[in-house]
Amino acid sequence: MRYKALAVDLDGTTLVGEDLPPANKLALRRAADAGYEIIIATARWIQMAHRVADEVGIDSLAIACSGAQVHDRKLGRDIFDHRLPTDFVEELYTLCNAKRCIATVTVSNQVWIKMDGDPDPDLLGEEMTAVRQLEADANDLPRIAAIQGTAICEEIKAQLKPRFADRVNIFDSIGPTGRLVITITAKAASKGAALQAACDHLSLQPHEVVAFGDAENDLAMFAIAGASVAMGQAEPEVKAVADYISTANFEDGVANAIEHLLTHGDVK
């Protein structure tokens, strides 16, 4: 078998909104049964990755927080963990606290959500905590921050991105609602670096992996994988470098690409 693992993004790729379509669930299960290692590679937090893995019925490594964390669930520990720098976090929190925005910040075992008004508690996972203000803790810095809001995103890009470009990644991505979100991680954190760490841990080579994605933060994963699959609605720069362009995520793009892979043994 030319490929031994699939690294699948969640939002905009495997999921439609918050839901795992039945066809994608079945296809991932079929791929696992055929011997492929399934690595979830999400911009969201590890608990979300675990819930999707449980729904599919798999128990393998997960890349979370847009590549800031790689977690081995069987061992119960991280094998890769990078946090945002303290001085950047202090400035980011000051902006978020002063502006209208939805800020989702993932620290060690919690996800803080700061927004105007009170979020619907039924929409919060047990790991999520609503806060009125974000407070920096040098002993528990964020792995990732996801910020939504046109004005504040422009301000972060204008004020913080040029000054911290050597230490911080700031990417555009599409959230589960379909709106633009900027995702922020430490420079050492990327889905590419995390995929390399996952491969090393699993005694795989990156060229034995097929990566699935739709957004800018998936490009680092595409760059080292043996093959890459973009969803039909993916950003143009993602589709431009993909080996295979599937249907859109809301048209079972993951399932269709996996079916092609299982039938033909390749997606090139």
PESULLIN-V376307 format. One record per backbone hydrogen bond with DSSP energy under -0.5 kcal/mol. NH is the residue of the N-H (numbers start at 1). CO is the residue of the C=O. E is the energy in kcal/mol with one decimal. If there is no record, write none. Layout:
BEGIN
((NH	CO	E) (NH	CO	E))
END
This chain:
BEGIN
((4	208	-3.2) (5	208	-1.7) (6	37	-3.0) (7	210	-2.7) (8	6	-0.6) (8	39	-2.3) (9	7	-0.5) (9	212	-1.7) (12	15	-0.5) (13	10	-2.2) (14	9	-1.0) (14	10	-0.6) (15	10	-2.5) (16	19	-2.8) (17	15	-0.5) (19	16	-2.0) (21	14	-0.6) (21	19	-0.7) (25	21	-2.4) (26	22	-2.6) (27	23	-2.3) (28	24	-2.6) (29	25	-2.0) (30	26	-2.5) (31	27	-2.5) (32	28	-2.3) (33	29	-2.5) (34	30	-1.6) (35	32	-1.4) (36	31	-2.4) (37	4	-2.8) (39	6	-3.4) (39	37	-0.6) (40	38	-0.6) (40	61	-1.0) (41	8	-2.8) (42	63	-2.7) (48	45	-0.7) (49	45	-1.5) (50	46	-2.4) (51	47	-2.0) (52	48	-2.0) (53	49	-2.4) (54	50	-2.6) (55	51	-1.9) (56	52	-2.2) (57	53	-2.4) (58	53	-2.4) (62	71	-1.8) (63	40	-3.8) (64	62	-0.6) (64	69	-2.5) (65	44	-3.3) (66	42	-2.0) (67	42	-0.6) (67	64	-1.1) (68	64	-0.8) (68	65	-1.0) (69	64	-1.7) (70	80	-2.1) (71	62	-2.6) (72	77	-2.8) (73	71	-0.8) (76	72	-1.7) (77	72	-1.6) (79	70	-2.9) (80	70	-1.1) (82	68	-2.5) (84	142	-3.0) (89	85	-2.4) (90	86	-2.4) (91	87	-1.6) (92	88	-2.8) (93	89	-2.9) (94	90	-1.7) (95	91	-2.0) (96	92	-2.6) (97	93	-2.6) (98	94	-1.1) (99	95	-1.4) (102	148	-2.3) (103	101	-0.5) (103	114	-2.9) (104	102	-0.5) (104	146	-2.7) (105	103	-0.5) (105	112	-2.9) (106	144	-2.4) (107	105	-0.6) (107	110	-2.3) (111	127	-2.3) (112	105	-3.0) (113	129	-2.3) (114	103	-2.8) (115	113	-0.5) (115	131	-0.5) (123	120	-2.1) (124	121	-1.1) (128	125	-2.1) (129	111	-2.8) (131	113	-2.2) (140	137	-2.1) (143	106	-2.9) (144	106	-0.9) (145	184	-1.8) (146	104	-2.8) (147	182	-2.5) (148	102	-2.4) (153	149	-2.4) (154	150	-1.9) (155	151	-2.0) (156	152	-2.7) (157	153	-2.2) (158	154	-2.1) (159	155	-3.2) (160	155	-0.5) (160	156	-1.5) (161	156	-2.2) (162	157	-0.5) (164	160	-2.1) (165	161	-0.6) (167	164	-2.0) (168	164	-2.1) (169	185	-3.1) (171	183	-2.7) (173	181	-2.7) (175	173	-0.5) (175	179	-2.6) (178	175	-1.9) (181	173	-2.9) (182	147	-2.4) (183	171	-2.7) (183	181	-0.5) (184	145	-2.5) (185	169	-1.8) (187	167	-2.5) (189	186	-1.7) (190	67	-0.9) (190	188	-0.6) (191	217	-0.5) (194	190	-2.5) (195	191	-2.0) (196	192	-2.2) (197	193	-2.1) (198	194	-2.5) (199	195	-2.7) (200	196	-2.5) (201	197	-2.1) (202	198	-1.9) (203	199	-0.6) (203	200	-0.8) (204	199	-2.9) (208	205	-2.6) (209	206	-2.0) (210	5	-2.2) (211	209	-0.5) (211	227	-2.6) (212	7	-2.9) (213	229	-2.3) (216	172	-0.6) (218	215	-2.0) (219	216	-1.6) (222	218	-2.2) (223	219	-2.2) (224	220	-0.8) (224	221	-0.7) (225	221	-1.6) (226	206	-1.4) (226	209	-1.5) (227	209	-1.4) (229	211	-3.0) (230	244	-2.4) (231	213	-1.6) (232	247	-1.6) (234	231	-2.0) (235	214	-2.0) (238	235	-1.3) (239	235	-2.0) (240	236	-2.1) (241	237	-0.6) (241	238	-0.8) (242	238	-0.9) (243	228	-1.1) (244	228	-1.5) (246	230	-2.7) (246	244	-0.6) (251	248	-2.0) (252	249	-1.0) (253	248	-1.3) (256	252	-2.7) (257	253	-2.0) (258	254	-2.6) (259	255	-2.4) (260	256	-1.9) (261	257	-2.5) (262	258	-3.1) (263	259	-1.9) (264	260	-2.9) (265	261	-2.6))
END
